[in-house]
Amino acid sequence: MEKEVLVTSNLDGYLTPSKNTVRKRSNSKASSGRGNIKTSNDISPASMIFRNLLILEDDLRRQAREQKILKWKFTIFLTFLFAIATYSIYALYFDNERFESSRKGLPRSVLKMGIIFIVVTFVLFHLSGEYRRTIVIPRKFFNITNKGIRQFNVKVVKVENSINDYIIDIIRYLCRLIARIALYTLRSVFYCKETNFMTRFFKNVKIRSQPRVGAVDVKLVLNPRAFSSEIREGWEIYRDEFWAREGARRRKTSSEGKTEKKK
């Protein structure tokens, strides 16, 4: 026989001894109570593998988005410089008569200096390796990544969304934007309380119109030669269920955060 101290949990989640009298309990009951606690040994190997795959997939998704943003940012920048250089060359050498009749002196020299500056920028951008880092590598992200993870018998692929998915994403974004503007107007201009019907309505719209989460742009695919169809199907189901719960959790967290902020 061994003694057991009754414990209670406080608001912080810690266990504290109870003030009640110490009572006795048999070893068999104690062992059965400890057996209800789930340890890492109780988790199936498939679940642990799927959990690691989720972590890897989420990290690759984050990298893919960063590379995509980097590529578009520098592509727009280079396109802007190229447009300025094209206009300057056209105005100086192909539309010279109209340019001379409207502008003289300083603007012409400024355009020439601008062309020289842009050409030097393009040359340095290429020689320094920034073109490869910001344009070439992001375009080859999937090929480079798949070469690195080929030994794990997995492959990262780009999810092809349909037109309906793009329309839904646009509608979600517009609803979220309208809800933010409406909430700002109701709170700052009309001084509406959080219990107001319109305020609660637009708060609900903002929560419901959150962007999609999960394998909406990038996903991890198992190699059919190394994994059976049951494992591949289990991985797809595990991922879909996880992101469904994660989306519900984020909406609930956002709703509870708004409630606590109101208090």
C-alpha positions as CSV (number, residue, x, y, z in Angstrom):
1,M,0.0,0.0,0.0
2,E,1.2,3.5,-0.7
3,K,0.0,6.9,0.3
4,E,-1.4,9.3,-2.3
5,V,-1.8,13.1,-1.8
6,L,-4.9,14.6,-3.4
7,V,-4.0,17.4,-5.8
8,T,-6.0,20.1,-7.4
9,S,-5.3,22.3,-10.4
10,N,-5.1,26.0,-10.1
11,L,-5.9,28.6,-12.8
12,D,-2.4,28.5,-14.2
13,G,-2.6,24.8,-14.9
14,Y,-0.2,23.7,-12.1
15,L,-1.0,21.0,-9.6
16,T,-1.1,21.9,-5.9
17,P,-1.6,19.5,-2.9
18,S,-5.1,19.5,-1.5
19,K,-5.8,20.4,2.1
20,N,-7.9,17.2,2.5
21,T,-6.6,14.2,4.5
22,V,-4.1,11.9,2.9
23,R,-5.7,8.6,1.9
24,K,-4.4,5.3,0.9
25,R,-4.7,3.5,-2.5
26,S,-3.4,0.2,-3.7
27,N,-0.5,-0.1,-6.1
28,S,-2.7,-1.7,-8.7
29,K,-5.0,1.4,-8.8
30,A,-2.0,3.7,-9.0
31,S,-0.5,1.8,-11.8
32,S,-3.8,1.8,-13.7
33,G,-4.1,5.6,-13.2
34,R,-0.6,6.2,-14.5
35,G,-1.4,4.0,-17.5
36,N,-4.1,6.4,-18.7
37,I,-1.4,9.0,-19.5
38,K,-0.5,8.9,-23.2
39,T,3.3,8.8,-23.9
40,S,5.3,9.0,-27.1
41,N,5.4,5.2,-27.2
42,D,1.6,5.1,-27.5
43,I,1.7,7.1,-30.7
44,S,1.6,4.9,-33.8
45,P,4.7,5.1,-36.1
46,A,2.5,6.2,-39.0
47,S,1.1,9.2,-37.1
48,M,4.6,10.3,-36.1
49,I,5.8,10.0,-39.8
50,F,2.7,12.0,-40.9
51,R,3.3,14.6,-38.3
52,N,6.9,15.1,-39.5
53,L,5.7,15.2,-43.0
54,L,3.3,18.0,-42.0
55,I,6.2,20.0,-40.5
56,L,8.3,19.5,-43.6
57,E,5.4,20.4,-45.9
58,D,4.6,23.6,-44.0
59,D,8.2,24.7,-44.0
60,L,8.5,24.1,-47.8
61,R,5.2,26.0,-48.3
62,R,6.6,29.0,-46.4
63,Q,9.8,28.9,-48.4
64,A,7.9,28.6,-51.7
65,R,5.8,31.7,-50.8
66,E,8.9,33.7,-49.8
67,Q,10.6,32.8,-53.1
68,K,7.5,33.7,-55.0
69,I,7.3,37.1,-53.3
70,L,11.0,37.7,-53.9
71,K,10.7,36.8,-57.6
72,W,7.7,39.1,-58.2
73,K,9.2,42.0,-56.3
74,F,12.5,42.1,-58.3
75,T,10.7,41.3,-61.5
76,I,8.5,44.3,-61.1
77,F,11.5,46.4,-60.1
78,L,13.5,45.4,-63.2
79,T,10.4,45.8,-65.5
80,F,10.0,49.3,-64.1
81,L,13.6,50.2,-64.9
82,F,13.4,48.6,-68.3
83,A,10.2,50.7,-69.1
84,I,12.0,53.9,-68.1
85,A,15.0,53.0,-70.2
86,T,12.8,52.1,-73.2
87,Y,10.9,55.4,-73.0
88,S,14.2,57.4,-72.7
89,I,15.8,55.7,-75.7
90,Y,12.6,56.2,-77.8
91,A,12.3,59.9,-76.8
92,L,16.0,60.6,-77.5
93,Y,16.6,58.6,-80.7
94,F,13.3,57.7,-82.4
95,D,11.1,60.7,-81.6
96,N,13.8,63.4,-81.6
97,E,11.9,66.1,-83.4
98,R,8.9,66.2,-81.1
99,F,11.2,65.9,-78.1
100,E,13.3,68.9,-79.3
101,S,10.2,71.0,-79.8
102,S,8.9,70.4,-76.3
103,R,11.9,69.9,-74.1
104,K,15.5,71.3,-74.4
105,G,18.7,71.3,-72.4
106,L,18.5,69.7,-69.0
107,P,15.8,67.0,-69.6
108,R,17.8,65.6,-72.5
109,S,20.9,65.2,-70.4
110,V,18.8,63.8,-67.5
111,L,17.4,61.1,-69.8
112,K,20.9,60.2,-71.0
113,M,22.2,59.9,-67.4
114,G,19.1,57.8,-66.6
115,I,19.8,55.4,-69.4
116,I,23.5,55.1,-68.3
117,F,22.4,54.5,-64.7
118,I,19.9,51.9,-65.7
119,V,22.4,50.0,-67.9
120,V,25.0,50.0,-65.1
121,T,22.4,48.8,-62.7
122,F,21.4,45.9,-65.0
123,V,25.1,44.9,-65.4
124,L,25.9,45.1,-61.7
125,F,22.7,43.2,-60.8
126,H,23.7,40.4,-63.1
127,L,27.4,40.2,-62.2
128,S,26.8,40.3,-58.5
129,G,24.6,37.2,-58.7
130,E,21.5,39.0,-57.5
131,Y,19.7,38.1,-60.8
132,R,20.3,34.4,-60.1
133,R,19.3,34.7,-56.4
134,T,16.2,36.7,-56.9
135,I,14.9,35.6,-60.4
136,V,16.5,32.3,-61.5
137,I,16.5,30.3,-58.3
138,P,12.9,31.2,-57.3
139,R,11.7,30.0,-60.7
140,K,13.5,26.7,-60.2
141,F,12.5,26.3,-56.6
142,F,10.5,23.1,-57.1
143,N,13.3,21.4,-59.2
144,I,16.0,22.3,-56.7
145,T,14.0,21.3,-53.7
146,N,12.9,17.9,-55.2
147,K,16.5,17.1,-55.9
148,G,17.3,17.6,-52.2
149,I,14.4,15.6,-50.8
150,R,14.5,12.8,-53.4
151,Q,16.3,10.5,-50.9
152,F,13.2,10.7,-48.6
153,N,10.9,9.4,-51.4
154,V,8.8,12.5,-51.3
155,K,8.1,15.3,-53.8
156,V,6.9,18.8,-53.4
157,V,4.4,19.9,-56.1
158,K,2.5,23.0,-56.9
159,V,-1.3,22.8,-56.5
160,E,-3.2,23.8,-59.5
161,N,-6.2,25.8,-58.3
162,S,-9.3,26.1,-60.5
163,I,-11.0,29.3,-61.5
164,N,-13.6,28.7,-58.8
165,D,-10.9,28.6,-56.2
166,Y,-9.4,31.9,-57.3
167,I,-12.9,33.5,-57.4
168,I,-13.6,32.2,-53.8
169,D,-10.2,33.6,-52.6
170,I,-11.0,37.0,-54.2
171,I,-14.4,37.0,-52.5
172,R,-12.9,36.1,-49.2
173,Y,-10.4,38.9,-49.5
174,L,-13.0,41.5,-50.5
175,C,-15.3,40.4,-47.6
176,R,-12.4,40.6,-45.2
177,L,-11.5,44.1,-46.5
178,I,-15.0,45.3,-46.4
179,A,-15.4,44.0,-42.8
180,R,-12.3,45.7,-41.7
181,I,-13.4,49.0,-43.2
182,A,-16.9,48.7,-41.7
183,L,-15.6,47.8,-38.3
184,Y,-13.2,50.8,-38.3
185,T,-16.1,53.1,-39.4
186,L,-18.5,51.7,-36.8
187,R,-16.0,52.0,-34.0
188,S,-14.2,55.3,-34.9
189,V,-17.0,57.3,-36.5
190,F,-20.3,56.1,-35.0
191,Y,-18.7,54.9,-31.7
192,C,-20.7,51.7,-31.8
193,K,-20.3,49.2,-28.9
194,E,-19.0,45.7,-29.4
195,T,-22.5,44.4,-28.6
196,N,-24.0,46.3,-31.5
197,F,-25.7,44.1,-34.1
198,M,-23.7,45.5,-37.0
199,T,-20.4,45.3,-35.2
200,R,-21.0,41.6,-34.3
201,F,-22.1,40.9,-37.9
202,F,-19.0,42.3,-39.5
203,K,-16.8,40.7,-36.9
204,N,-18.3,37.4,-37.8
205,V,-17.8,38.1,-41.5
206,K,-14.1,38.9,-40.8
207,I,-13.6,35.6,-39.0
208,R,-15.5,33.6,-41.6
209,S,-13.6,35.1,-44.5
210,Q,-10.1,34.1,-43.4
211,P,-7.9,32.8,-46.1
212,R,-7.7,29.1,-46.8
213,V,-5.0,27.2,-44.9
214,G,-3.3,23.9,-45.8
215,A,-2.3,22.4,-49.1
216,V,-3.9,25.2,-51.2
217,D,-0.7,26.2,-53.1
218,V,2.0,23.6,-52.3
219,K,1.8,20.0,-51.1
220,L,4.0,17.1,-50.4
221,V,3.4,13.9,-52.4
222,L,4.7,10.4,-51.5
223,N,6.6,8.4,-54.0
224,P,4.3,5.6,-55.4
225,R,7.2,3.3,-55.8
226,A,8.2,3.5,-52.1
227,F,4.8,3.8,-50.5
228,S,1.6,1.8,-51.0
229,S,-1.7,3.3,-52.0
230,E,-3.0,2.8,-48.4
231,I,-0.2,4.8,-46.9
232,R,-0.5,7.6,-49.5
233,E,-4.3,7.7,-49.0
234,G,-3.8,7.8,-45.2
235,W,-1.4,10.7,-45.6
236,E,-3.9,12.7,-47.7
237,I,-6.7,12.1,-45.2
238,Y,-4.4,12.9,-42.2
239,R,-3.4,16.2,-43.8
240,D,-6.9,17.2,-44.8
241,E,-8.2,16.5,-41.3
242,F,-5.4,18.3,-39.6
243,W,-5.8,21.5,-41.6
244,A,-9.6,21.3,-41.2
245,R,-9.1,21.3,-37.4
246,E,-6.4,24.0,-37.7
247,G,-8.7,26.3,-39.6
248,A,-11.5,25.8,-37.1
249,R,-9.0,26.4,-34.2
250,R,-7.8,29.7,-35.8
251,R,-11.3,30.9,-36.3
252,K,-12.1,30.0,-32.7
253,T,-9.0,31.7,-31.4
254,S,-9.7,34.8,-33.4
255,S,-13.3,34.9,-32.0
256,E,-12.1,34.4,-28.4
257,G,-9.4,37.0,-28.9
258,K,-12.0,39.5,-29.9
259,T,-14.2,38.6,-26.9
260,E,-11.3,39.0,-24.5
261,K,-10.3,42.3,-26.0
262,K,-13.8,43.5,-25.6
263,K,-13.7,42.7,-21.9
